[in-house]
Amino acid sequence: MATDEHVIQVCDLRRPELTYAHLQELDYWDRHPVDLSENAILEAAKLQTGLDDFGIADFRERLRSQIDEIDATPGLTSLGRAEFYRKNVRYASNRLRLVDLLKRHPKILETSIQDPIVVVGPPRSSTTHLVNLLAADSRLRSLRTWEALEPIAVSDEEWTQDGVEPRYIRCKEEWEWMQTLLPHIAAMQPVLDPDQVYADEEILGPNFPTKLTDFSADRATVPYGHRDAEIELHYQFLESMLKALQWQRGPHKWLLRGHFHAANLDTLLSHFPGATIVMTVRDPVAMIKSSALLFSYTTRMNTREIDMASFIDNLVDSTEFLLRAGIRNRQYVAKDKLVDVEFDEFMSDKLGVVERIYAAAGLKLTDEQRDSMTSFLAGHTRGRNGRVVSDLQADFDVDANRLRERFRFYYEQFPGLNSGA
């Protein structure tokens, strides 16, 4: 097992040196290209599930829009196309299974969602670690990766003799496969580890959202309360999916996480008015540095060479969008239901942060749950899979001082931030 002293430096971010397994995958998909079309994706989902009712057809236009966007991606590899195809066949299959479940059990939609705890923050602001710590509390319902990828159980699938779900096994195999292509991914973020708590974006995938991740200037200036019709549809879908998930198994007190929630707090609170909103706060320079490393490294799954300048511009723009949206919308959350979690505070007193969150959510941190969280922390130390390092200037041509100037508005909002990234 790697220790904190095991330092990893990735030197091929701009021109990736691919693993043998990665080259084999590329060769295979070069010889067996997928048909990236709406019809091919939906027909494959029908064949996979034996179902044919996708419900309301408005998603088709959004799927076509996503296909057009991926087709226009510069340098997209055959593997990148295949992964996009596989992901969207999975989404379409999950949509078919959800529609089928709700048709057979319509009373699912009459159930209610208890006031959830919703962790909101940009990528690399410690939302992942925080939500996984909270999920150690057995009273909370969280979305593990194995379930996020296939949220509706297939009733006729046989479990193993050890009582392991086939969905879990498939997720574990995919995570192991990904690590053969991206050997440093576990040190950056265990993206597909079956036991990790996944982001809400994944169970919205079957609705093929577009605007949730549209970091345009226009959206940043939309007045609070003027809810977009498409975004409303996505939150309706999210609520339906959560009800279906908790109908399959409890408990019913949800722990949610989504980067996009910051820009849509009005819609989220209209569906979950009693939600406790937990906003993670971290130095933007540190977030961008960490995001640049993770996202540029994983991009080799799809492209042979990264346009670093464009990539960084998009990353900085999207981070600014989410931070401004969070500041703008936080005033509409009841003060006793809003908890700010600054990164340094969380790193130094994790259980103390949990107690603050629980006070807002009306929960008590029992001795049993404290022990569970302590055990989780002991098994999930920082750097346990190695520590990947990078340099903003050398690796990404980014001047940290210029970033600090651009994000001055955020430092003014949170003056306790330590900008030492």
Secondary structure as GFF3:
##gff-version 3
##sequence-region A 1 421
A	DSSP	beta_strand	7	9	.	.	.	ID=ss1
A	DSSP	alpha_helix	20	31	.	.	.	ID=ss2
A	DSSP	alpha_helix	38	49	.	.	.	ID=ss3
A	DSSP	alpha_helix	59	71	.	.	.	ID=ss4
A	DSSP	alpha_helix	78	104	.	.	.	ID=ss5
A	DSSP	three_ten_helix	106	110	.	.	.	ID=ss6
A	DSSP	beta_strand	117	120	.	.	.	ID=ss7
A	DSSP	alpha_helix	127	134	.	.	.	ID=ss8
A	DSSP	beta_strand	140	141	.	.	.	ID=ss9
A	DSSP	alpha_helix	145	149	.	.	.	ID=ss10
A	DSSP	alpha_helix	166	181	.	.	.	ID=ss11
A	DSSP	alpha_helix	185	188	.	.	.	ID=ss12
A	DSSP	alpha_helix	201	204	.	.	.	ID=ss13
A	DSSP	three_ten_helix	205	207	.	.	.	ID=ss14
A	DSSP	three_ten_helix	211	213	.	.	.	ID=ss15
A	DSSP	alpha_helix	217	220	.	.	.	ID=ss16
A	DSSP	alpha_helix	229	248	.	.	.	ID=ss17
A	DSSP	beta_strand	253	257	.	.	.	ID=ss18
A	DSSP	three_ten_helix	259	264	.	.	.	ID=ss19
A	DSSP	alpha_helix	265	271	.	.	.	ID=ss20
A	DSSP	beta_strand	276	281	.	.	.	ID=ss21
A	DSSP	alpha_helix	284	298	.	.	.	ID=ss22
A	DSSP	three_ten_helix	299	301	.	.	.	ID=ss23
A	DSSP	alpha_helix	308	330	.	.	.	ID=ss24
A	DSSP	three_ten_helix	335	337	.	.	.	ID=ss25
A	DSSP	beta_strand	338	342	.	.	.	ID=ss26
A	DSSP	alpha_helix	343	348	.	.	.	ID=ss27
A	DSSP	alpha_helix	350	361	.	.	.	ID=ss28
A	DSSP	alpha_helix	367	379	.	.	.	ID=ss29
A	DSSP	beta_strand	387	389	.	.	.	ID=ss30
A	DSSP	alpha_helix	392	396	.	.	.	ID=ss31
A	DSSP	alpha_helix	400	406	.	.	.	ID=ss32
A	DSSP	alpha_helix	408	413	.	.	.	ID=ss33
###
